[in-house]
Amino acid sequence: MEDAAELGNYLPLSFKSPKEQEYIEFLWDAFETNYTHGKYQFAFLAYHMLTMSFVYFNIWQIKQTEPKDFAMGLIGFGKDIEKSLLEATSPFVFSTVPERSILRFLKLIACDNGKIGTYAKLVDDRNGAAHPNGNIFFSTQAALDTKITEILRVVNEIQTHSKPVIEHCYREFLMENHDPDLRAYPDPADQIREIPIHENYLSQKDIEICLGFDLANLGDEVPLEQARELHDALVARYGMDDECGEAPAIALDPVT
């Protein structure tokens, strides 16, 4: 189960509502309880739902950061679905679309049809496990652990493809929020917490991308001193531990 916990690093540190945070915590509890009691098929179902939530959060980041690309990705969907997704105020609205269809949005981050077909296989596995067909596909811990390893490989691959979106998101944040006299929160730590992390559902893995952002990419558009003040606040709260070289354990930020 220790390896399975790695998925948490790909899930948001902060949510827009207590209900969203409660939902993710509920899925983790369902996974852990069923795993501990040997109900591996049900543990897989909870883990799959966490994985699809990760996909929804990634697509939400595309919607927020690259709205024109997101709108282009809606080509082929019906008008009602198109309107619903364009007006969505939560990543969980994407759950109204069949999972195989929602995976098509990953083309916007350069996931080709072959990769998306691999990801869709996970949906097929969920469908097989969730229907009363007389089969227990995950009857042993070893079987589930093998599937979790596969899922984490897929999640890491999607995360790698998401890097340009996160970098763009962070760059726009620095450009729009560098001036303490104009932004919502003069304190840089508060601005970091409320805007890029809270609004964009950033995960620890997303933040690692932001930590590696080269401030020189801002050019002359932003005063370097002001940009560095924000970036240093990110490093101080979510950066690497100097002694062990690992990211510190980060609790979920409280919903405000």
N, C-alpha and C positions, 0 to 999 in steps of 0.2 A: 504493500500500500504506500510505502514511502516514495517509490517512483511515481505513482499515480498523482501524488500531491504536487508534482511539477506543473501540472495544468494550472494550478492557482497562480503561477507567475505570469500566465498569459491572460488572466481575467482582470477586470478593472479593480483599481484600488479604491474607487469612490463611485457612488451611484447617485442618480438624480432623485431618487425617492426611497424611503425605507422599504417599500413594497418590493422594489427591484433587488435590493440588498438581501432582504429576507428570502426571496425566491432562490437566489444563488446559494445562500447558506443552507436552505432546506435541501437543495440537490446534493450538496456536499454531505450533509447528515445522512441522507438516504443512501448515498454511495457507501459511506463508511460503515453504516449499520448493517447493510446487506453484505458487504464484503466481509466484515468481522464474523457474521453469523453463517457464512458459507452460502449465501443466496446470490451466487455470482451472476446469474442471468439478470436479476433485478438491479444488481450493482452496475452492470454494464449499461442498462437503460438510463440510470441516473447519470452515469459518466458521459454517455452520448448526448444527453440533454445539456450538460455543462459544455461539451465540445461545440454543439450547435450554437449555444449562447456566445461562445468565443467568436464564431463565424459572424453572428449578428453584430457584435460589437465592432468587428473589423469592417463590415459593410457600412455600419453607421459612421465610422471615421471617414470612409470614402465619401459618403453622402455629405458630411459636414465640410470636408476639406476640398473635395473635387465635385461640387454640385453639378456642373455641366456634364462631366463624365458619368456621374450617377444617373442623370436624366437620360443620357444616351443608352445606358444599360437597361432602361425600361422598355426599349423597343421590343415589341413582340408580346408584351403583357397587355391584358385587357385594360380598357379605360378606367374601370373602377379600381383595379389593383394599382394602376399607375398613379391615380389620384391619391389613393391611400398611402402609398409608399412615399410619394413626394411630400405629403403633409404630415408624415409620421413624426411624432414627438418622443418616441422611445424606440430603441433597437428591437424591442420585443414585438413591435408591429410586424416585423419581418416573418414572424411565426405564422402569419395568416397565409403565406405563400408556401407551397410544397417545398420541402427541403432540397430536392433535386433542382428545382427551378431557382431557388435563392442562391445556390452555389454558382450559377451562371455569372453573378456579379463579380466573382473572383477573377474573371477575365480582365476586369478593369485594373487589376494589379499584376497582369501578365502571367496568370496561371493558364496554361494551354488546356485544350480539350482532354489531352491524355491525363494530366494531373487532376482535372476536375472529375474525370471518370473514376479515378482512384478514390477521390473523396466521396463520390456518390456511392461507392461500394460500402462505405460505412453506414450510409442510410439504408441500403439493402439489408445489411446485417442487423440493424435496429428493427427493421420491419419484420424480419424473420423471428427475432427474439420476442417481439411485442405481440405477436398473434398466437392464438390458441391452436397451434398446429401439432401439438404432441411432442415437440422437440425441445430438449434442453441443450442449447448450443454451448453454454458456458457452465458446465457442471463441476469444473475444477478450478482451483486458484491459478494453476499454470495456464489454463486456456484463457482466462480473463487477463492475466498478466501479459500474455503474448499480444492480445488485442490492444491493451493499454499502450504497450510499446509502439504498436503500429499507429495508434491514434496520436501519440505524442510526436511521432515523426511527421505526420501530416500537419499537426498544429504548428510545429517549428517551421515547416516548409512555407505554410501560409504566412506566418509571421515574417519570414525572410522577404517574401514578396511585398509585404506591407511597409517595408522600410521607407521607400520614397514618400508614401503618404504621411507617415509619422514625421519625417524630416520636414516635409512641406508644412504640416500642421504647426510644428514647433517654430519654424522660421517665421510663419505668419504671426504667431503669438508674440515673438520677440519684436517684430516690426510694429505691431499694433499696441503693445502694452509697455513699451520701454520707459515711457515718460511717467514718473510717479505723480505728477500734477494732473494728469489726464485720465489715468486708469482708475478702475473701481476701488482697488485696494492699494493704498500707498506702500504698505509693507510688502516687499517682494515675495516673501514666503506665502502670504495669503493669496496674492495674485496667481502664483504658481498652482496652489492647491485648488482654487476655485475655477480657473479658466482652462488651462490645457488638460489638467488631470480630471477634474470633475465634469466639465462640459463635454469632453471628448472620450470619457471612459478609458483613460490610459491605464495600461497594466504596468507591472514592474518591467516586463520585457520591452514595452514601448518606451518607458523612461530610460532604459539602457541605451536605446537609439538616440534619445534626446541628449543624454550625457555625452555621447560621442560627437555631437554636432559641432562643427567648426565655425566659430563666430565670425571668422574671416569671410564666410559666405554671405554675410549681411552687407558687405561692401561699405559704402559711405551712407547708406540709407538710414542707419541707426547709430547713434553715439555708442562707441564700443564700451565705454564705462557703464552706461545704463544697461546695455544688454548683458554685460558680465555680472552686474548686480543680480539680475533675475536668474541667470544661469548658475551663479554661485549658490543662490537659495535652493535651486533644484538639487545641486550636488550635496548641499548640507543636509537636506531632508531625505533624499532618496538615493544618494550616491553610494559609491563603493566604500567598504570598510578598509581603512588604510593598513590595518595590521594583518588581516587575513586575506584581503583581496577579494572579498565576496560581498555581494549586496546584503545589507542588513535586513533582518526580519522586519517586515512592514505590516502593521495591522491595517485593516480597512479604515479609510478615513470616514469619520462620521458623516451621515447625510445631513445637509443643512437645508 
